[in-house]
Amino acid sequence: MELFSGIKNLYTFQGMLNTPMKDLTDLDFSAIRNGAFIVNGGRYVWVGAQAEIPGELSKKIQKETKLDCESVFPAFTECHTHLVFAGDRSKEFDERICGKSYQQIAQEGGGINSTVEATRMASYEELLKLSQHRADRFARQGVALLEVKSGYGLNLVSEVKLLKVAKALKGPEIVSTFLGAHSVPAGVSLEAYFQDVVDNQLPEIARLKLASRVDIFIEKGFFNLQQARALFEKAKALGLQIVCHSEQLSRMGSVDLAIQHGAVSCDHLVCMSVEDVRNFGSSGAIAVLLPTSDLYLGINYPNAQGFMDAGAKVALATDFNPGSSPTQDLSLVGVLARLKMKMSLPQVFCAYTVNAALALSRTDCGAIKENFTANFFTTGSKPGDFFYSIGVHPVSSVFVKGSSLF
């Protein structure tokens, strides 16, 4: 057992585990003055004030690490990224500024398929080097649990390559998602490609145990509800969890379908009516909101307050990708959530810790609590110093399962 001590302010976030998001206050940071915790096997076995360590546990402590820091927080979870890719799409940024839509750019051969071309040409080693650098950048911001999607291969060989890269990443814990139904590659019909995803790609990905989840981009010009239903049914039969790119650019009815099939999360959720948002509250799915994508695409922001008022759990993420959200900046996500979606600071922290972990089906992350995974970071700052100034994210050191990462 290892004792971590020397913590002036230990923010456990335990109050966020059971308090409805709409009711969160600063009290739900659940701070302990002069705190400490004991870790064994990568999990917390005791959390409290350093002066109150139980005698029977103190006898079992084999090592003490004095953090000597102002504050400790639960580590962040980044629950929606497209991390593994090659090339860039900076040209599209100017095209969108000049008035072209996301769909127009895709129809002209840009968008996702331009990244697919570059990614297919890149070797496994090249992709691993690029992706490890990106994973390190997330980790330095206090991310200890990181979701990584495929979707820039769009054939079996390349999708397997991408997911093997994800599996090889060091640092944060990785949750891999198969997104073969991201777009339709050049030279193949939509129907033929989708059948390949369902009949060939998905079963092989499941057999190789390269992903635990399946995602699909349901949108005009991409995949429809009928195809999503077929994919969801096949995924469930193979024992894989379901998530969904939902109602980003148009209202497709994808949320209802995803919920009917037990989706863990629905992501984006921009084009939803007041009634849609209200009904989502009782679904049990996590609402993953991606405001940097909305910023880059120049579209509306989701109704975060409506989701929270309806009782839904809201998570936040970067949607990091080379086209519609080319940023890894957690501070920007949080500032946009506060400015554009009117989320309070405790709500933003909850969305990037407890709820982001739930979006990845992890009920043991996001708080500093007995039996939870010991993912945390140290800082010389207080909560109010986060998600206030874009580009300022004052993380000092990061621990994954109780082991120092940075």
PAZASE-857296 format. One record per residue: residue in three letters; x, y, z of N, C-alpha, C in turn. Coordinates in steps of 0.1 Angstrom, whole numbers, plus 2048, in hexadecimal, padded with zeros to 3 digits. Layout:
N
AlaXYZXYZXYZ ...
***
This chain:
406
Met8087F480080080080080980D800 Glu8048177F980B8237F880382F7FD Leu80983780680284380B80684F803 Phe7FD8577FE7FF8637F77FB86E801 Ser80587780580288180F80788E80A Gly80689881380B8A68108028AD806 Ile7F58AC8087EB8B27FF7E38BC807 Lys7E58C98047DE8D380B7CF8D3809 Asn7CB8D07FC7BD8D07F97BB8C37F0 Leu7B38BA7F57B08AE7ED7A28AF7E9 Tyr7A08B17DC7938B27D678F8A47D1 Thr78589E7D87828907D677788E7CB Phe76F8987C97638987C075888E7C4 Gln7598897D174F87F7D57418847D4 Gly73F8917D77328977D672C8967C8 Met7348957BE72F8957B072A8887AC Leu72D87D7B47298707B071986E7B1 Asn7138757BA7058737BC6FC87F7BB Thr70288B7BA6FA8977B96F689A7AB Pro6EA89C7A86E68A079A6EE8AB795 Met6F28AB7886FA8B57826F58C3784 Lys6E88C57836E28D27836E38D8791 Asp6E68D079B6E78D47A96F58D57AE Leu6FF8D37A670D8D37AB7118E17B0 Thr7188E17BA71E8ED7C072D8EB7C3 Asp7348F57C87428F37CC7438E97D7 Leu7398E77DF73A8DD7EA73C8CF7E4 Asp7388CD7D873A8BF7D27488BC7CD Phe7518C67CE75F8C37CC7648BA7D8 Ser75C8BA7E375F8B17EE76E8B27F2 Ala7728BE7F67808C17F97838BC808 Ile78F8B68097948B38167A18BA818 Arg7A18C28237AD8CA8267B88C182C Asn7C48C38287CF8BA82D7CC8AB82B Gly7C88A881E7C489B81B7CF891818 Ala7CB8848177D48798137CC86E80E Phe7D28648087CB8588047D684D803 Ile7D08418037D98358037D482D7F6 Val7DE8297EE7DC8217E27E28137E3 Asn7DA80A7DE7DF7FC7DD7DA7F67D1 Gly7E37F07C97DE7EA7BC7D87F37B3 Gly7DC8007B37D780A7A97CA8107AD Arg7C580D7BA7B88127BE7B98187CC Tyr7B08227CE7B08287DB7AA81E7E5 Val7B181D7F17AB8147FB7A781C808 Trp7AC8298087A88328137AA84080E Val7A08498117A185780E79C86081A Gly7A486A81E79F8728297AA87C82D Ala7A88828397B288B83E7BE884843 Gln7CA8898407D68828447D787E853 Ala7D188785B7D288486A7C987986E Glu7C08748657B686A8697B985D862 Ile7C585A85E7C884D8587C5842862 Pro7BD8388607BA82D8697C782686D Gly7C882287A7D481C87F7D780F878 Glu7CD8078757CF7FA86F7D47FB861 Leu7D080685A7D580884C7E480E84C Ser7E68168567F481D8577FF812858 Lys7FB80785F8057FC8618087F5854 Lys7FF7F684A8017EF83E8087F7833 Ile80A80483681080D82C81F80982A Gln82280781D83080381983880E814 Lys83181880F83882480883083080A Glu83683B80C83084880D835852802 Thr82C8577FA8308617F082A86F7F5 Lys8338787F882F8857FC82E88E7F0 Leu8218917ED81E8997E18228A87E3 Asp8218AD7EF8248BA7F381E8C47E8 Cys8118C47E780B8CC7DD7FF8D47E3 Glu7FB8DE7DC7EF8E67E07E28DE7DF Ser7E18D67D37D48CF7D17D68C27C9 Val7CD8B97CB7CC8AD7C37BE8AC7BE Phe7BC8A87B27AF8A77AB7AE8997A5 Pro7A28937A37A188779B7A588A78D Ala7AB8817867B08837797A488576F Phe7A688B76479C88D75A79A881751 Thr78F87F74B78C87574178987C734 Glu79087972A78D87E71C785873715 Cys77887571377086A70F76C86A700 His7718736F876D8736EA7798796E2 Thr7818706DB78C8756D378D86C6C6 His7938736BC79786C6B07A686D6AF Leu7AD8676B87BB86A6BA7C48646B0 Val7C18596A97CA8526A07C8857692 Phe7D185F68D7CF86367F7DC86967A Ala7DE86A66D7E98716677E487D65E Gly7ED88665B7E98916527E289C65A Asp7DE8A66537D68B16597CC8B7650 Arg7C38BE6557B88C464C7B78D364F Ser7C28DA6507C28E86537BB8F0647 Lys7BC8EB63B7B68F162F7A78F3631 Glu7A18E86377938E863978E8F3643 Phe7978F764C79390165579090E64E Asp79891264479691E63C78A91C633 Glu78891062E77C90D62676F90F62D Arg76F90B63A76290D64276091C645 Ile76B92364876A93164A76493863E Cys768933632763939626755935622 Gly74F92C62A74192962873D91B625 Lys74791262274490461F7408FD62C Ser7368F462A7318EC63573A8DF637 Tyr7398D96427408CC64573C8C263A Gln72F8C163772B8B762D7308BB61F Gln7308C861B7368CB60E7448C760D Ile74C8CA61775A8C761675C8B7614 Ala7548B061B7558A161A75189D60C Gln7478A360674289F5F974D8A25EE Glu7558AC5F17608AF5E876D8A85EA Gly76C89D5F37788955F5780899601 Gly77C8A36087838A761477E8A0620 Gly77F8A662B7798A163877F89463C Ile77788B64177C87F64778587763D Asn78087663178786E627795873623 Ser7988806257A58856227AF88062E Thr7A987F63A7B18796457B386A643 Val7A986463E7AA85563B7B5852632 Glu7B785A6277C185861D7CF859624 Ala7D186462C7DE8666327E185B63D Thr7D68576447D884D64F7DB83F649 Arg7D483C63E7D782F6387E682E634 Met7EB83962F7F9839629803839635 Ala80083D64180983E64C80B830651 Ser81882D65681B82065B81681F66A Tyr81581366F81281167D81B819686 Glu82881968383282068B83082F68B Glu82D83567F82A84367E81E847686 Leu81383F68580784268C80984169B Leu81083769F8138366AE81A8426B3 Lys8248466AC82C8526B082385E6B1 Leu81B8616A781286C6A780886B6B2 Ser8028606B47F885E6BE7FD85E6CC Gln8098596CE80F8596DC8118686E0 His8168706D681887E6D980B8856DE Arg8008816D77F38876DA7EE8826E8 Ala7F08756EA7EC86F6F77F4876702 Asp80087870080987F70A80388D70D Arg7FF8947037FA8A17057ED8A170D Phe7E589770B7D98967137DD893722 Ala7E788A7237EB8867317F1892739 Arg7F889A7327FE8A67397F38B073E Gln7E78AE7387DC8B673D7D48B0748 Gly7D98A474D7D289D7587C9893754 Val7C988E7477C18847427C7876745 Ala7C086E74C7C58607507BD855749 Leu7B18597437A984F73C7A585572F Leu7A884F7247A78557177A084C70D Glu79685170778F8496FC79584C6EF Val7978426E679D8436D979483C6CF Lys7908436C578883C6BA7908396AE Ser78C82F6A779282D699789835690 Gly78983268378083967A78784066F Tyr79484066F79C8466647A383B65C Gly79E82F65D7A482465479A82064A Leu78D81E64E78281A64678580E63C Asn78D80564178D7F863C7937EF647 Leu7927E26467957DA6517A47DB655 Val7AD7DB64C7BB7DB64F7BF7E8656 Ser7BA7F36517BD8006577B6803664 Glu7AA7FE6657A38006727AA7F867D Val7AE7EC67A7B67E46837C37EB687 Lys7CA7F067D7D67F86807D480368A Leu7C980B6887C68166917C381169F Leu7BC8076A07B88026AE7C47FB6B4 Lys7CD7F56AD7D97F06B37E27FB6B8 Val7E38066B17EA8126B57E48176C2 Ala7D78186C37D081C6CF7D48136DB Lys7D48066D97D77FD6E37E57FE6E8 Ala7EE8036E07FC8036E38008106EA Leu7F781A6EB7FA8276F17FE825700 Lys80782D70480C82D71280683971A Gly80583872780184372F7F3842734 Pro7E984972F7DB8487347D683A731 Glu7CC8367397C482A7367BD82D729 Ile7BC8237207B68257137A981D712 Val79F82370C79281D70979181E6FA Ser7908136F27908146E47828126DE Thr77F81A6D47718196CD7738176BF Phe76C80D6B976C80B6AB7628146A4 Leu76781C69B75F826693760824684 Gly75F81768076081467275581C66A Ala74981E67073E82566A74083466D His74B83966874E84866A74B84F65D Ser74F84965274C84F64574D84463A Val74A84762E74B83D62375884061B Pro76183661A76D83961276B83B604 Ala7748425FD7738455EF7738385E7 Gly76A8385DC76A82C5D37628215D8 Val75A8225E37528185E874481D5EA Ser7398165E772C81A5EA72981A5F9 Leu7208225FD71C82260B717814610 Glu70F80E60870980160B7147F660C Ala71D7F66037277EC6037317EE60E Tyr7347FB61173D7FD61C7377FA629 Phe72B7FD62B7247FB6387237EC63B Gln7207E46307207D563272D7D0636 Asp7387D66317457D16347487D4643 Val7437E06487457E365673E7D965F Val7317D665B7297CD66472E7BE663 Asp7317BA6567337AC6547427A8656 Asn74B7B16547597AE6547617B565F Gln7617C265E7697CA6687657C8676 Leu7587CA6797547C96877567BB68E Pro7537B06877567A368D7657A1690 Glu76D7A668777C7A46887817AC694 Ile77C7B96947807C169F77D7BB6AD Ala7707B56AD76C7AF6BA7747A26BD Arg77779B6B277F78E6B478D7926BA Leu79379C6B57A17A16B97A17A86C6 Lys7947AB6CB7937B36D879B7C06D7 Leu7997C76CC7A07D46CA7977E06CF Ala78A7DD6D17817E86D57767E26DE Ser7727EA6E87677E66F075A7ED6ED Arg75B7F66E374F7FF6E074E8016D1 Val7428046CC7408076BE7388146BD Asp73D81C6B37378296B173382A6A2 Ile72A83469F726837692723845690 Phe72684B68472285968171585967A Ile70A85C6816FD85C67A6FB86B676 Glu6FB86D6696F987B6646F687A655 Lys6F08856506ED8866416FA88563A Gly6FA87C63070687A62871087062D Phe70D86A63971586063F70D854642 Phe70985164E7018456516F3848656 Asn6EA83F6536DC8426576D7839662 Leu6CB83B6666C68336726C582466F Gln6C18216636C08126606CD80B662 Gln6D881265D6E580C65E6EA80C66C Ala6E78176746EB8176826E480C689 Arg6D78096866D07FE68D6D77F168B Ala6DB7EE67E6E27E267B6F07E1682 Leu6F77EC6837047EC6897027EA698 Phe6F87F169E6F67EF6AD6F37E06B0 Glu6EA7DB6A86E67CD6AB6F27C36AA Lys6FA7C56A07067BD69E7107BF6A9 Ala7127CB6AD71B7CE6B87167C86C5 Lys7097C96C87047C36D47067B46D4 Ala7047AD6C970579F6C771479B6CA Leu71D7A46C772C7A16C97307A56D7 Gly7277AB6DF72B7AE6EC7327BC6EE Leu7307C46E47377D16E472D7DC6E8 Gln7327E66EF7297F26F37277FB6E8 Ile71C8036E971880C6DE71981A6E3 Val71F8236DA71F8316DB71B8376CE Cys7188446CD7138496C07168586BF His71B85B6B371C86A6AF70D86D6AB Ser7078766B36F98786B26F58876B0 Glu6EC88A6A76E68976A56F08A26A5 Gln6FB8A169E7058AB69E7028B6694 Leu6FF8B36886FD8BD67D6EE8BD679 Ser6E78B367C6D88B36796D18A9682 Arg6C48AB6836BC8A368C6B8896685 Met6BE88B6886BC87E6816B4874688 Gly6B18766956AA86C69D6B38616A2 Ser6C08646A26CA85A6A66CA8576B5 Val6C78616BD6C78606CB6BD8556D0 Asp6B18566CB6A784C6CF6AB83E6CB Leu6B183C6BF6B682F6BB6C182A6C4 Ala6CA8336C66D682F6CF6D182B6DD Ile6C88326E26C382F6F06BC8226F0 Gln6B48206E56AD8136E46B68076E5 His6C28096E06CC7FE6DF6D67FF6EB Gly6D38076F56DB8077016E880E700 Ala6E98196F86F58216F66FA826704 Val70782570570E82A71170D83A711 Ser71083F70571084E70470B8516F6 Cys70685D6F57038646E870B8716E8 Asp7138736DD71D87E6DD7198886D2 His71B8956D67198A16CE70B8A76D3 Leu7008A26CE6F38A56D36F08B46D1 Val6F38B96C66F08C86C36E28CA6BE Cys6DE8C26B46D18C56AD6C68BD6B4 Met6C28C16BF6B88BA6C76AD8C56CC Ser6A18C16CC6968C96D06968C96DF Val68E8D36E568C8D36F46878C66F9 Glu67D8C06F16778B46F56828A86F5 Asp68A8A86EA69489E6E969E89E6F5 Val6A28AA6F96AB8AC7046A48A7711 Arg6978AB7136908A771F68F898720 Asn68C89171468B88371469887B717 Phe6A38827136B087C7156B387A723 Gly6AE88272C6B188273A6AF875741 Ser6A586D73C6A18617426A785573B Ser6B08577316B584C7296BF84472F Gly6C784A7396D284373F6DF844737 Ala6DE84972B6EB84C7236F1859727 Ile6FE85972570686572870586F71C Ala70387C71E70388671471188B713 Val71988770972688C7077268986FE Leu72A8A47037298B06FC7378B56F8 Leu7388BA6EC7458BC6E57468CA6E0 Pro7478D46E97468E26E57518E76DC Thr75D8E16DC7678E66D37648E36C4 Ser75D8D86C27588D46B574E8DE6B0 Asp7458E26B973B8EC6B67418F96B2 Leu74C8FD6BA7539096B77599096A9 Tyr7608FE6A67678FE69975D8FD68D Leu7528F668F7488F568473F901683 Gly73F90A68D73791668D72891268F Ile7259086977179046987139076A7 Asn7069046AA7019076B77088FE6C1 Tyr7069016CE70B8F96D97008F16DE Pro7038E56E46F88DD6EA6F18E46F6 Asn6E58E06F96DE8E57046E28DE711 Ala6EE8E17166F38DA7226EA8DC72E Gln6E58E87306DC8EA73B6CF8E273A Gly6CA8E172E6BE8D972C6C08CA730 Phe6CC8C572C6CF8B772F6D08B573E Met6D78BE7456D98BD7536CB8BF75A Asp6C38C87566B68CA75C6AD8BE75B Ala6AF8B67506A88AA74D6AD89E755 Gly6B88A075C6BE8957646C988D75D Ala6CD8927516D788A74A6E588E750 Lys6EE88474E6FC88675270388B745 Val70A89774671189D73B72089B73D Ala72689773273589673273A89F727 Leu7478A372874E8AC71F75A8A5719 Ala75D8A870D7698A370676E8AC6FB Thr77A8AA6F677F8B36EB77A8AF6DD Asp7768A26DB77489D6CD78089F6C5 Phe78C89E6CA7988A16C37998996B6 Asn79A8A16AB79B89B69E7A18A5694 Pro7A68A16897AD8AB6807A48B5679 Gly7978B267978E8BA6707858C4678 Ser77C8BE6807718C66867758CB694 Ser7808C569A7848CA6A87938C76AA Pro79B8CE6A37AA8CB6A47B08D16B0 Thr7AB8CE6BB7B18D36C87B08C86D3 Gln7BA8C96DB7BB8C06E77BA8C86F4 Asp7B68D46F37B68DD6FE7AA8DB707 Leu7AC8D57137A18D371C79C8E0721 Ser7A58EA7237A18F77287978FE71F Leu7998FC7127909027087828FC709 Val7828EF70A7758E870C76D8ED718 Gly7748EE72376E8F372F76990172F Val77190A72976D91872876191971F Leu76191271475591270B74890D712 Ala74A90271A73F8FD72173990772B Arg74290F73173E91973A737925733 Leu73E92A72973993672272D933719 Lys72E92871172492670771891C70B Met71B91471571190B71A70D90D728 Lys71391872E70F91D73B710912746 Met71B90A74571D90074F72690675A Ser72390376772A908772738901773 Leu74190677B74E8FF77C74D8F1782 Pro7458EF78D7438E179173D8D8787 Gln7348DD77F72E8D57747398D1769 Val7418DB76674C8D875C7558CD762 Phe75A8CE76E7628C477475C8B7774 Cys74F8B67787488AA7797478A376B Ala7448AC7617438A77537508A274D Tyr75B8A67537688A274D76F897756 Thr76889376176D88976A76387D76B Val75A87F77575187577874887076C Asn74287A76573987675A74187274E Ala74C87874B754873740758865741 Ala75C86174E75F85375075384A74E Leu74784F75373B847750738845742 Ala73B84F73973A84E72B742843725 Leu74C83F72C755833728752827731 Ser74682773874281C74074B81974B Arg75282375075B82275C754828768 Thr75082077174982577D753827789 Asp76082478676A82479077582F78E Cys77183978677A845783773852785 Gly77B85C78677586A787774870795 Ala77686879F77686D7AD7818667B5 Ile78586C7C078F8667C97878607D4 Lys7858537D377C84C7DC78183D7DE Glu77E8377E97828297EB77D8217E0 Asn7868187DB78380E7D17838147C2 Phe7858217C17868277B47948267AF Thr7968267A27A382679C7AB8337A0 Ala7B78317A47BF83D7A97C584579E Asn7BD84C7967C185578C7BF863791 Phe7CA86B7927C98787987D4881793 Phe7D388E7957DE8977927E08A179D Thr7EC8A679E7F08B17A77F08BE7A0 Thr7EE8C97A87EF8D67A37F28E07AE Gly7F78EB7AA7F88F67B37ED9007B3 Ser7E28FC7AD7D69047AB7CA9007B2 Lys7C09087B27B29057B77A99037AC Pro79C8FE7AE7938FB7A379190779A Gly78F9137A078C91E79879792278E Asp7A391C78F7AE91F7857AC917778 Phe7A390D7797A190576D79590A765 Phe79590775878A90B74F786919750 Tyr79092275178E930753796938748 Ser7A29347467AB93B73D7AF930732 Ile7AB9337267AE92A71B7BD92871A Gly7C291B7197D09187187D7916726 Val7CF91A7317D591873E7CE90C745 His7D69027487D18F574D7DB8F0757 Pro7DB8F57637E78F476C7E98E7773 Val7EC8DC76B7EE8CF7707FD8CD773 Ser8018C877E80F8C77828148B977F Ser80E8AF7858128A1783805898782 Val80788D77B7FB8847787FE87677C Phe7F58707827F68627877EB859781 Val7EF84E77C7E68447767E783777E Lys7DC8337847DC82778D7E6828798 Gly7E883479D7F18377A88008387A4 Ser80383779781183879281384578B Ser81E84B78D821858787823857778 Leu81C86077181D86076282586C75E Phe82287876382A88476082C88B76E 
***
